[in-house]
Amino acid sequence: MASKLPPGIYRHGKGLQIRIFSKGKTIYSEVIHCNPEATSEVRKVKKLRDEIALKFKLGLSVEETDPTEFQPFSTIAQEYLDTHNGKFSTVQGYRNIINQYWLPVFNNRPCASILKREIKLVLSQANVSPKTRKNILGPLRGILDYAELSPNPAESIKIPKSQRKKIDRYKPEERDKLLNSLTGEVYVYFAILFGMGLRPGEALGLLRKDFDGENWHIHQQIVRRREVDSTKTGHRRKVYVPLWVRKAIKQMPPRIDSPYLFVNGNGTFYKDTDKFNLAWQKAHKKKQIRYRVPKTCRHTRAAELLSKGILPPDAAKQMGHSTEVFLNTYSEMIEEYTANQNLSRFEPLKSTEHKRL
């Protein structure tokens, strides 16, 4: 707790006042909104006063404005979002996190008053997975960096990793039972998820013209009810369409009024997957199969590729992953499908020059 304040700094309500004198007269006065009892904030205000005093001494202009770190959290958070150059879905996700977790706690507080222990308390009260907790912390780090806090109290917080859960997938017979209980475009949608391993948003964004008869050229997706001309990773890719999926696609009626494969009642793309997800839930119940989310179709495709001996780099390209992410995500499957392969391939090549080998 700050008791004695440095010269030229005074308590003023819920903040500190900077005053600079010349020949017994006040030539500069400014109130900084901060916690007057926090030693670290008093130190920052003193630094600011020293900088202003030096400007007066050198004859430089001085503007009366709060440094970014002393402005309200809500103001800086909005500036941070307004200036973020990420994807729409990313910025919208950050906005939701800030509104749900950080604004209720820090709203009108100066950024400089935010303490590490307060951040950790908010995170500890969130009943979510470690991965989600890390996602919650991300935009706060960005905001406090934007506020030019040094040190950034959110930067040194580490989120312990939880043990990775076993990746779920469907057995071939489960997949077939589920698909056989679906009809129309819902059947085609899930045939594409199973057979091509697309993300749901990528499937909704499919354009008929991007199918060359053998491969589908993926370059866009539907995210948060908007068409986004980019994939999740920002890279276009060519995905092979298995023969059985091509047969399913032929069931779709030709449309000259829309470029999309899946067309809603208004003649445009589906803005969400609600219709498909509802049918998916009913199919599980009808066939008495344990329910898994549609993303499990994608995992099932990854397992299928590996079971057929497709090399991880090639499988990663089909799935829209980097090789590193694919290896990390599906490492247990890779071990599973290579366990029975001939281990002699790990032996060194024989050489006539080294008789002892």
C-alpha positions as YAML, in Angstrom:
chain: A
units: angstrom
residues:
- id: 1
  name: MET
  ca: [0.00, 0.00, 0.00]
- id: 2
  name: ALA
  ca: [1.30, 3.42, -0.95]
- id: 3
  name: SER
  ca: [1.43, 5.76, 2.05]
- id: 4
  name: LYS
  ca: [3.70, 8.72, 1.36]
- id: 5
  name: LEU
  ca: [3.35, 10.03, -2.17]
- id: 6
  name: PRO
  ca: [6.21, 11.49, -4.23]
- id: 7
  name: PRO
  ca: [6.41, 15.29, -4.58]
- id: 8
  name: GLY
  ca: [3.91, 16.72, -7.06]
- id: 9
  name: ILE
  ca: [1.49, 13.80, -6.76]
- id: 10
  name: TYR
  ca: [-1.67, 14.03, -4.64]
- id: 11
  name: ARG
  ca: [-4.66, 11.86, -3.84]
- id: 12
  name: HIS
  ca: [-7.75, 12.92, -5.73]
- id: 13
  name: GLY
  ca: [-10.91, 10.86, -5.20]
- id: 14
  name: LYS
  ca: [-10.36, 7.44, -6.75]
- id: 15
  name: GLY
  ca: [-7.20, 8.51, -8.53]
- id: 16
  name: LEU
  ca: [-4.04, 10.58, -8.31]
- id: 17
  name: GLN
  ca: [-3.45, 14.16, -9.33]
- id: 18
  name: ILE
  ca: [-0.30, 15.36, -11.06]
- id: 19
  name: ARG
  ca: [0.64, 18.98, -10.36]
- id: 20
  name: ILE
  ca: [3.64, 20.86, -11.71]
- id: 21
  name: PHE
  ca: [4.65, 24.24, -10.31]
- id: 22
  name: SER
  ca: [6.74, 27.12, -11.61]
- id: 23
  name: LYS
  ca: [7.57, 30.15, -9.46]
- id: 24
  name: GLY
  ca: [4.96, 29.13, -6.93]
- id: 25
  name: LYS
  ca: [2.16, 28.75, -9.47]
- id: 26
  name: THR
  ca: [0.51, 25.62, -10.82]
- id: 27
  name: ILE
  ca: [1.32, 25.37, -14.52]
- id: 28
  name: TYR
  ca: [0.01, 21.85, -15.08]
- id: 29
  name: SER
  ca: [-2.67, 19.73, -13.39]
- id: 30
  name: GLU
  ca: [-4.09, 16.37, -14.43]
- id: 31
  name: VAL
  ca: [-6.03, 13.64, -12.63]
- id: 32
  name: ILE
  ca: [-5.09, 10.06, -13.46]
- id: 33
  name: HIS
  ca: [-7.74, 7.42, -12.81]
- id: 34
  name: CYS
  ca: [-5.99, 4.64, -10.91]
- id: 35
  name: ASN
  ca: [-5.73, 2.95, -7.54]
- id: 36
  name: PRO
  ca: [-3.98, 5.50, -5.26]
- id: 37
  name: GLU
  ca: [-3.12, 2.76, -2.75]
- id: 38
  name: ALA
  ca: [-1.18, 0.60, -5.19]
- id: 39
  name: THR
  ca: [2.56, 1.24, -5.06]
- id: 40
  name: SER
  ca: [3.04, 0.05, -8.65]
- id: 41
  name: GLU
  ca: [0.51, 2.57, -9.95]
- id: 42
  name: VAL
  ca: [1.96, 5.40, -7.89]
- id: 43
  name: ARG
  ca: [5.31, 4.54, -9.45]
- id: 44
  name: LYS
  ca: [3.81, 4.77, -12.95]
- id: 45
  name: VAL
  ca: [2.15, 8.10, -12.20]
- id: 46
  name: LYS
  ca: [5.46, 9.46, -10.87]
- id: 47
  name: LYS
  ca: [7.16, 8.35, -14.08]
- id: 48
  name: LEU
  ca: [4.50, 10.17, -16.08]
- id: 49
  name: ARG
  ca: [4.92, 13.32, -13.98]
- id: 50
  name: ASP
  ca: [8.68, 13.24, -14.48]
- id: 51
  name: GLU
  ca: [8.20, 12.96, -18.25]
- id: 52
  name: ILE
  ca: [5.77, 15.90, -18.32]
- id: 53
  name: ALA
  ca: [8.07, 18.00, -16.13]
- id: 54
  name: LEU
  ca: [10.96, 17.29, -18.51]
- id: 55
  name: LYS
  ca: [8.85, 18.42, -21.47]
- id: 56
  name: PHE
  ca: [8.15, 21.71, -19.71]
- id: 57
  name: LYS
  ca: [11.83, 22.14, -18.97]
- id: 58
  name: LEU
  ca: [12.72, 21.52, -22.64]
- id: 59
  name: GLY
  ca: [9.92, 23.75, -23.90]
- id: 60
  name: LEU
  ca: [8.02, 20.90, -25.56]
- id: 61
  name: SER
  ca: [4.23, 20.82, -25.86]
- id: 62
  name: VAL
  ca: [2.28, 18.82, -23.29]
- id: 63
  name: GLU
  ca: [-1.15, 17.38, -23.97]
- id: 64
  name: GLU
  ca: [-3.47, 16.65, -21.08]
- id: 65
  name: THR
  ca: [-4.52, 13.11, -21.83]
- id: 66
  name: ASP
  ca: [-4.60, 9.88, -19.89]
- id: 67
  name: PRO
  ca: [-1.93, 7.36, -20.89]
- id: 68
  name: THR
  ca: [-3.49, 4.25, -22.43]
- id: 69
  name: GLU
  ca: [-2.75, 2.14, -19.37]
- id: 70
  name: PHE
  ca: [-4.88, 4.44, -17.17]
- id: 71
  name: GLN
  ca: [-7.90, 4.52, -19.48]
- id: 72
  name: PRO
  ca: [-10.97, 2.37, -18.64]
- id: 73
  name: PHE
  ca: [-10.72, -1.29, -19.58]
- id: 74
  name: SER
  ca: [-13.97, -1.12, -21.60]
- id: 75
  name: THR
  ca: [-12.56, 1.70, -23.76]
- id: 76
  name: ILE
  ca: [-9.29, -0.10, -24.49]
- id: 77
  name: ALA
  ca: [-11.08, -3.40, -25.11]
- id: 78
  name: GLN
  ca: [-13.26, -1.77, -27.76]
- id: 79
  name: GLU
  ca: [-10.24, -0.11, -29.41]
- id: 80
  name: TYR
  ca: [-8.46, -3.44, -29.41]
- id: 81
  name: LEU
  ca: [-11.37, -5.14, -31.19]
- id: 82
  name: ASP
  ca: [-11.80, -2.25, -33.64]
- id: 83
  name: THR
  ca: [-8.14, -2.39, -34.68]
- id: 84
  name: HIS
  ca: [-7.76, -6.19, -34.72]
- id: 85
  name: ASN
  ca: [-6.94, -7.42, -38.22]
- id: 86
  name: GLY
  ca: [-7.94, -11.03, -37.65]
- id: 87
  name: LYS
  ca: [-10.77, -12.94, -39.28]
- id: 88
  name: PHE
  ca: [-14.35, -11.92, -38.55]
- id: 89
  name: SER
  ca: [-14.96, -15.17, -36.66]
- id: 90
  name: THR
  ca: [-11.87, -14.60, -34.52]
- id: 91
  name: VAL
  ca: [-12.83, -11.03, -33.60]
- id: 92
  name: GLN
  ca: [-16.40, -12.10, -32.88]
- id: 93
  name: GLY
  ca: [-15.13, -14.90, -30.66]
- id: 94
  name: TYR
  ca: [-12.93, -12.45, -28.76]
- id: 95
  name: ARG
  ca: [-15.88, -10.09, -28.37]
- id: 96
  name: ASN
  ca: [-18.01, -12.84, -26.85]
- id: 97
  name: ILE
  ca: [-15.25, -13.83, -24.43]
- id: 98
  name: ILE
  ca: [-14.65, -10.23, -23.34]
- id: 99
  name: ASN
  ca: [-18.36, -9.61, -22.80]
- id: 100
  name: GLN
  ca: [-18.85, -12.83, -20.86]
- id: 101
  name: TYR
  ca: [-15.74, -12.99, -18.69]
- id: 102
  name: TRP
  ca: [-13.79, -9.74, -18.53]
- id: 103
  name: LEU
  ca: [-16.14, -6.77, -18.86]
- id: 104
  name: PRO
  ca: [-18.28, -7.80, -15.85]
- id: 105
  name: VAL
  ca: [-15.15, -7.71, -13.69]
- id: 106
  name: PHE
  ca: [-13.00, -4.89, -15.09]
- id: 107
  name: ASN
  ca: [-15.45, -2.69, -17.08]
- id: 108
  name: ASN
  ca: [-14.62, 0.89, -15.97]
- id: 109
  name: ARG
  ca: [-11.43, -0.01, -14.11]
- id: 110
  name: PRO
  ca: [-8.18, 1.51, -15.43]
- id: 111
  name: CYS
  ca: [-6.15, -1.16, -17.22]
- id: 112
  name: ALA
  ca: [-3.19, -0.40, -14.95]
- id: 113
  name: SER
  ca: [-5.23, -1.42, -11.90]
- id: 114
  name: ILE
  ca: [-5.81, -5.00, -13.08]
- id: 115
  name: LEU
  ca: [-3.93, -7.51, -10.94]
- id: 116
  name: LYS
  ca: [-2.65, -10.96, -11.81]
- id: 117
  name: ARG
  ca: [-4.47, -12.56, -8.89]
- id: 118
  name: GLU
  ca: [-7.78, -11.09, -10.10]
- id: 119
  name: ILE
  ca: [-7.26, -12.61, -13.53]
- id: 120
  name: LYS
  ca: [-6.43, -16.01, -12.03]
- id: 121
  name: LEU
  ca: [-9.56, -15.82, -9.86]
- id: 122
  name: VAL
  ca: [-11.79, -15.25, -12.90]
- id: 123
  name: LEU
  ca: [-10.16, -18.17, -14.72]
- id: 124
  name: SER
  ca: [-10.51, -20.47, -11.69]
- id: 125
  name: GLN
  ca: [-14.25, -19.75, -11.50]
- id: 126
  name: ALA
  ca: [-14.83, -20.65, -15.15]
- id: 127
  name: ASN
  ca: [-16.10, -24.24, -15.25]
- id: 128
  name: VAL
  ca: [-14.41, -25.06, -18.54]
- id: 129
  name: SER
  ca: [-11.59, -27.19, -19.92]
- id: 130
  name: PRO
  ca: [-7.96, -25.99, -19.75]
- id: 131
  name: LYS
  ca: [-8.04, -25.40, -23.51]
- id: 132
  name: THR
  ca: [-11.11, -23.14, -23.20]
- id: 133
  name: ARG
  ca: [-9.53, -21.38, -20.22]
- id: 134
  name: LYS
  ca: [-6.51, -20.64, -22.41]
- id: 135
  name: ASN
  ca: [-8.83, -19.23, -25.07]
- id: 136
  name: ILE
  ca: [-10.48, -17.00, -22.45]
- id: 137
  name: LEU
  ca: [-7.11, -15.60, -21.40]
- id: 138
  name: GLY
  ca: [-5.97, -14.86, -24.97]
- id: 139
  name: PRO
  ca: [-7.96, -11.68, -25.74]
- id: 140
  name: LEU
  ca: [-7.22, -10.24, -22.27]
- id: 141
  name: ARG
  ca: [-3.50, -10.58, -22.96]
- id: 142
  name: GLY
  ca: [-4.04, -8.77, -26.24]
- id: 143
  name: ILE
  ca: [-5.99, -5.93, -24.61]
- id: 144
  name: LEU
  ca: [-3.40, -5.34, -21.91]
- id: 145
  name: ASP
  ca: [-0.62, -5.44, -24.50]
- id: 146
  name: TYR
  ca: [-2.57, -2.86, -26.50]
- id: 147
  name: ALA
  ca: [-2.79, -0.78, -23.30]
- id: 148
  name: GLU
  ca: [1.03, -0.95, -23.18]
- id: 149
  name: LEU
  ca: [1.12, -2.44, -19.68]
- id: 150
  name: SER
  ca: [4.61, -3.45, -18.70]
- id: 151
  name: PRO
  ca: [4.72, -5.99, -17.28]
- id: 152
  name: ASN
  ca: [1.47, -7.40, -18.63]
- id: 153
  name: PRO
  ca: [-0.17, -9.19, -15.65]
- id: 154
  name: ALA
  ca: [-1.84, -11.71, -17.97]
- id: 155
  name: GLU
  ca: [1.36, -12.63, -19.79]
- id: 156
  name: SER
  ca: [2.95, -14.76, -17.07]
- id: 157
  name: ILE
  ca: [-0.19, -16.79, -16.29]
- id: 158
  name: LYS
  ca: [0.25, -20.39, -17.40]
- id: 159
  name: ILE
  ca: [-2.68, -22.72, -17.98]
- id: 160
  name: PRO
  ca: [-1.87, -26.31, -16.97]
- id: 161
  name: LYS
  ca: [-2.50, -28.79, -19.75]
- id: 162
  name: SER
  ca: [-4.99, -31.58, -19.20]
- id: 163
  name: GLN
  ca: [-4.44, -35.10, -20.43]
- id: 164
  name: ARG
  ca: [-5.60, -35.36, -24.02]
- id: 165
  name: LYS
  ca: [-8.82, -37.32, -24.36]
- id: 166
  name: LYS
  ca: [-8.94, -40.29, -26.67]
- id: 167
  name: ILE
  ca: [-10.26, -39.17, -30.05]
- id: 168
  name: ASP
  ca: [-13.68, -40.64, -30.71]
- id: 169
  name: ARG
  ca: [-14.76, -42.00, -34.10]
- id: 170
  name: TYR
  ca: [-17.39, -44.19, -35.68]
- id: 171
  name: LYS
  ca: [-16.97, -47.82, -36.62]
- id: 172
  name: PRO
  ca: [-17.77, -48.57, -40.29]
- id: 173
  name: GLU
  ca: [-21.00, -50.36, -39.34]
- id: 174
  name: GLU
  ca: [-22.11, -47.40, -37.20]
- id: 175
  name: ARG
  ca: [-21.41, -44.99, -40.04]
- id: 176
  name: ASP
  ca: [-23.42, -47.09, -42.48]
- id: 177
  name: LYS
  ca: [-26.41, -47.41, -40.15]
- id: 178
  name: LEU
  ca: [-26.51, -43.67, -39.55]
- id: 179
  name: LEU
  ca: [-26.22, -42.78, -43.23]
- id: 180
  name: ASN
  ca: [-28.91, -45.32, -44.19]
- id: 181
  name: SER
  ca: [-31.35, -43.58, -41.82]
- id: 182
  name: LEU
  ca: [-30.83, -40.18, -43.50]
- id: 183
  name: THR
  ca: [-32.39, -38.90, -46.71]
- id: 184
  name: GLY
  ca: [-32.07, -36.06, -49.20]
- id: 185
  name: GLU
  ca: [-29.57, -33.27, -48.67]
- id: 186
  name: VAL
  ca: [-29.02, -34.30, -45.04]
- id: 187
  name: TYR
  ca: [-27.71, -37.66, -46.29]
- id: 188
  name: VAL
  ca: [-25.45, -35.92, -48.81]
- id: 189
  name: TYR
  ca: [-24.18, -33.49, -46.14]
- id: 190
  name: PHE
  ca: [-23.07, -36.27, -43.80]
- id: 191
  name: ALA
  ca: [-21.74, -38.37, -46.67]
- id: 192
  name: ILE
  ca: [-19.43, -35.42, -47.42]
- id: 193
  name: LEU
  ca: [-18.39, -35.08, -43.77]
- id: 194
  name: PHE
  ca: [-17.60, -38.80, -43.57]
- id: 195
  name: GLY
  ca: [-16.11, -39.24, -47.02]
- id: 196
  name: MET
  ca: [-14.15, -35.99, -47.39]
- id: 197
  name: GLY
  ca: [-13.46, -35.05, -43.76]
- id: 198
  name: LEU
  ca: [-14.64, -31.47, -44.26]
- id: 199
  name: ARG
  ca: [-15.42, -29.12, -41.41]
- id: 200
  name: PRO
  ca: [-19.20, -28.40, -41.16]
- id: 201
  name: GLY
  ca: [-18.73, -24.78, -42.24]
- id: 202
  name: GLU
  ca: [-16.72, -25.89, -45.26]
- id: 203
  name: ALA
  ca: [-19.48, -28.29, -46.30]
- id: 204
  name: LEU
  ca: [-22.11, -25.54, -46.08]
- id: 205
  name: GLY
  ca: [-19.94, -23.27, -48.22]
- id: 206
  name: LEU
  ca: [-19.36, -25.74, -51.07]
- id: 207
  name: LEU
  ca: [-19.81, -24.27, -54.55]
- id: 208
  name: ARG
  ca: [-20.82, -26.54, -57.41]
- id: 209
  name: LYS
  ca: [-18.28, -24.99, -59.79]
- id: 210
  name: ASP
  ca: [-15.40, -26.00, -57.48]
- id: 211
  name: PHE
  ca: [-15.98, -29.73, -58.10]
- id: 212
  name: ASP
  ca: [-13.90, -30.93, -61.08]
- id: 213
  name: GLY
  ca: [-15.41, -34.41, -61.16]
- id: 214
  name: GLU
  ca: [-12.76, -35.97, -58.93]
- id: 215
  name: ASN
  ca: [-11.63, -33.32, -56.44]
- id: 216
  name: TRP
  ca: [-13.35, -30.47, -54.67]
- id: 217
  name: HIS
  ca: [-11.36, -27.26, -54.41]
- id: 218
  name: ILE
  ca: [-12.00, -25.90, -50.91]
- id: 219
  name: HIS
  ca: [-11.46, -22.17, -50.36]
- id: 220
  name: GLN
  ca: [-14.36, -20.84, -48.31]
- id: 221
  name: GLN
  ca: [-16.65, -21.63, -45.39]
- id: 222
  name: ILE
  ca: [-19.75, -20.42, -43.53]
- id: 223
  name: VAL
  ca: [-18.83, -19.04, -40.12]
- id: 224
  name: ARG
  ca: [-21.22, -17.39, -37.67]
- id: 225
  name: ARG
  ca: [-23.88, -17.10, -40.34]
- id: 226
  name: ARG
  ca: [-21.54, -15.34, -42.77]
- id: 227
  name: GLU
  ca: [-19.78, -16.47, -45.92]
- id: 228
  name: VAL
  ca: [-16.01, -16.24, -45.40]
- id: 229
  name: ASP
  ca: [-13.73, -16.46, -48.44]
- id: 230
  name: SER
  ca: [-11.09, -18.41, -46.57]
- id: 231
  name: THR
  ca: [-10.66, -21.75, -44.84]
- id: 232
  name: LYS
  ca: [-9.90, -22.04, -41.13]
- id: 233
  name: THR
  ca: [-6.17, -22.23, -41.85]
- id: 234
  name: GLY
  ca: [-6.26, -19.59, -44.60]
- id: 235
  name: HIS
  ca: [-5.06, -22.08, -47.26]
- id: 236
  name: ARG
  ca: [-6.92, -23.43, -50.28]
- id: 237
  name: ARG
  ca: [-6.79, -27.18, -50.70]
- id: 238
  name: LYS
  ca: [-7.87, -29.90, -53.09]
- id: 239
  name: VAL
  ca: [-9.85, -32.72, -51.48]
- id: 240
  name: TYR
  ca: [-10.39, -36.05, -53.18]
- id: 241
  name: VAL
  ca: [-14.06, -37.07, -53.42]
- id: 242
  name: PRO
  ca: [-14.48, -40.86, -53.01]
- id: 243
  name: LEU
  ca: [-16.64, -42.63, -55.59]
- id: 244
  name: TRP
  ca: [-19.42, -43.40, -53.13]
- id: 245
  name: VAL
  ca: [-19.61, -39.72, -52.16]
- id: 246
  name: ARG
  ca: [-19.78, -38.69, -55.84]
- id: 247
  name: LYS
  ca: [-22.73, -41.05, -56.21]
- id: 248
  name: ALA
  ca: [-24.42, -39.40, -53.23]
- id: 249
  name: ILE
  ca: [-23.81, -35.90, -54.62]
- id: 250
  name: LYS
  ca: [-25.57, -36.85, -57.86]
- id: 251
  name: GLN
  ca: [-28.77, -37.16, -55.82]
- id: 252
  name: MET
  ca: [-28.79, -33.39, -55.30]
- id: 253
  name: PRO
  ca: [-31.22, -31.65, -57.68]
- id: 254
  name: PRO
  ca: [-29.54, -29.33, -60.20]
- id: 255
  name: ARG
  ca: [-29.93, -25.64, -59.31]
- id: 256
  name: ILE
  ca: [-29.50, -22.81, -61.78]
- id: 257
  name: ASP
  ca: [-30.62, -20.19, -59.26]
- id: 258
  name: SER
  ca: [-27.80, -20.75, -56.76]
- id: 259
  name: PRO
  ca: [-24.08, -21.55, -56.95]
- id: 260
  name: TYR
  ca: [-24.15, -23.45, -53.64]
- id: 261
  name: LEU
  ca: [-24.46, -27.21, -53.26]
- id: 262
  name: PHE
  ca: [-26.66, -26.88, -50.18]
- id: 263
  name: VAL
  ca: [-29.41, -24.31, -50.72]
- id: 264
  name: ASN
  ca: [-31.95, -23.14, -48.12]
- id: 265
  name: GLY
  ca: [-35.53, -22.08, -48.72]
- id: 266
  name: ASN
  ca: [-34.42, -18.58, -49.70]
- id: 267
  name: GLY
  ca: [-32.20, -19.85, -52.50]
- id: 268
  name: THR
  ca: [-28.94, -19.07, -50.75]
- id: 269
  name: PHE
  ca: [-26.52, -20.89, -48.43]
- id: 270
  name: TYR
  ca: [-27.51, -22.33, -45.05]
- id: 271
  name: LYS
  ca: [-26.34, -19.92, -42.37]
- id: 272
  name: ASP
  ca: [-26.09, -22.63, -39.71]
- id: 273
  name: THR
  ca: [-26.12, -26.41, -39.33]
- id: 274
  name: ASP
  ca: [-29.23, -26.60, -37.10]
- id: 275
  name: LYS
  ca: [-31.34, -28.57, -39.60]
- id: 276
  name: PHE
  ca: [-28.58, -31.11, -40.21]
- id: 277
  name: ASN
  ca: [-27.67, -31.47, -36.53]
- id: 278
  name: LEU
  ca: [-31.29, -32.15, -35.55]
- id: 279
  name: ALA
  ca: [-31.56, -34.94, -38.12]
- id: 280
  name: TRP
  ca: [-28.21, -36.29, -36.88]
- id: 281
  name: GLN
  ca: [-29.49, -36.55, -33.31]
- id: 282
  name: LYS
  ca: [-32.66, -38.31, -34.45]
- id: 283
  name: ALA
  ca: [-30.62, -40.81, -36.49]
- id: 284
  name: HIS
  ca: [-28.60, -41.81, -33.42]
- id: 285
  name: LYS
  ca: [-31.74, -42.29, -31.39]
- id: 286
  name: LYS
  ca: [-33.45, -44.27, -34.13]
- id: 287
  name: LYS
  ca: [-30.48, -46.62, -34.62]
- id: 288
  name: GLN
  ca: [-29.68, -46.73, -30.88]
- id: 289
  name: ILE
  ca: [-26.10, -45.59, -31.46]
- id: 290
  name: ARG
  ca: [-24.18, -43.58, -28.88]
- id: 291
  name: TYR
  ca: [-24.37, -39.94, -29.91]
- id: 292
  name: ARG
  ca: [-21.27, -38.07, -31.08]
- id: 293
  name: VAL
  ca: [-21.07, -34.56, -32.46]
- id: 294
  name: PRO
  ca: [-20.78, -34.15, -36.26]
- id: 295
  name: LYS
  ca: [-17.08, -33.30, -35.93]
- id: 296
  name: THR
  ca: [-16.56, -36.99, -35.15]
- id: 297
  name: CYS
  ca: [-17.19, -37.69, -38.85]
- id: 298
  name: ARG
  ca: [-13.99, -35.78, -39.57]
- id: 299
  name: HIS
  ca: [-12.03, -37.86, -37.07]
- id: 300
  name: THR
  ca: [-13.49, -40.99, -38.65]
- id: 301
  name: ARG
  ca: [-12.17, -39.89, -42.05]
- id: 302
  name: ALA
  ca: [-8.70, -39.26, -40.60]
- id: 303
  name: ALA
  ca: [-8.68, -42.79, -39.16]
- id: 304
  name: GLU
  ca: [-9.83, -44.19, -42.50]
- id: 305
  name: LEU
  ca: [-7.01, -42.49, -44.38]
- id: 306
  name: LEU
  ca: [-4.40, -43.79, -41.94]
- id: 307
  name: SER
  ca: [-5.86, -47.31, -42.00]
- id: 308
  name: LYS
  ca: [-5.38, -47.37, -45.78]
- id: 309
  name: GLY
  ca: [-1.71, -46.48, -45.42]
- id: 310
  name: ILE
  ca: [-1.98, -42.85, -46.52]
- id: 311
  name: LEU
  ca: [1.12, -41.02, -45.32]
- id: 312
  name: PRO
  ca: [0.43, -38.39, -42.60]
- id: 313
  name: PRO
  ca: [1.60, -35.43, -44.78]
- id: 314
  name: ASP
  ca: [-0.83, -36.48, -47.55]
- id: 315
  name: ALA
  ca: [-3.63, -37.11, -45.06]
- id: 316
  name: ALA
  ca: [-2.97, -33.71, -43.48]
- id: 317
  name: LYS
  ca: [-3.42, -31.98, -46.85]
- id: 318
  name: GLN
  ca: [-6.77, -33.69, -47.34]
- id: 319
  name: MET
  ca: [-7.95, -32.64, -43.87]
- id: 320
  name: GLY
  ca: [-6.71, -29.08, -44.11]
- id: 321
  name: HIS
  ca: [-4.10, -29.44, -41.37]
- id: 322
  name: SER
  ca: [-0.41, -28.72, -41.30]
- id: 323
  name: THR
  ca: [1.57, -31.93, -40.95]
- id: 324
  name: GLU
  ca: [2.61, -30.88, -37.44]
- id: 325
  name: VAL
  ca: [-0.97, -30.34, -36.28]
- id: 326
  name: PHE
  ca: [-2.11, -33.60, -37.91]
- id: 327
  name: LEU
  ca: [0.66, -35.58, -36.21]
- id: 328
  name: ASN
  ca: [-0.15, -33.98, -32.86]
- id: 329
  name: THR
  ca: [-3.92, -34.43, -33.18]
- id: 330
  name: TYR
  ca: [-3.96, -37.99, -34.49]
- id: 331
  name: SER
  ca: [-0.78, -39.38, -32.95]
- id: 332
  name: GLU
  ca: [-2.60, -42.22, -31.19]
- id: 333
  name: MET
  ca: [-4.27, -43.27, -34.44]
- id: 334
  name: ILE
  ca: [-0.95, -43.21, -36.28]
- id: 335
  name: GLU
  ca: [0.52, -45.52, -33.65]
- id: 336
  name: GLU
  ca: [-2.53, -47.77, -33.87]
- id: 337
  name: TYR
  ca: [-2.38, -48.21, -37.63]
- id: 338
  name: THR
  ca: [1.38, -48.66, -37.84]
- id: 339
  name: ALA
  ca: [1.68, -51.07, -34.90]
- id: 340
  name: ASN
  ca: [1.40, -54.18, -37.05]
- id: 341
  name: GLN
  ca: [3.67, -53.04, -39.85]
- id: 342
  name: ASN
  ca: [7.00, -54.74, -40.45]
- id: 343
  name: LEU
  ca: [9.49, -53.26, -37.98]
- id: 344
  name: SER
  ca: [12.44, -54.22, -40.20]
- id: 345
  name: ARG
  ca: [11.94, -50.91, -41.99]
- id: 346
  name: PHE
  ca: [13.61, -49.24, -39.01]
- id: 347
  name: GLU
  ca: [16.81, -51.24, -39.53]
- id: 348
  name: PRO
  ca: [19.77, -49.53, -41.28]
- id: 349
  name: LEU
  ca: [20.63, -50.21, -44.91]
- id: 350
  name: LYS
  ca: [23.20, -52.97, -45.34]
- id: 351
  name: SER
  ca: [26.66, -52.06, -46.58]
- id: 352
  name: THR
  ca: [29.33, -54.30, -48.06]
- id: 353
  name: GLU
  ca: [32.01, -52.14, -46.46]
- id: 354
  name: HIS
  ca: [30.87, -52.90, -42.91]
- id: 355
  name: LYS
  ca: [30.92, -56.68, -42.55]
- id: 356
  name: ARG
  ca: [29.87, -56.58, -38.91]
- id: 357
  name: LEU
  ca: [26.50, -55.03, -39.66]
...
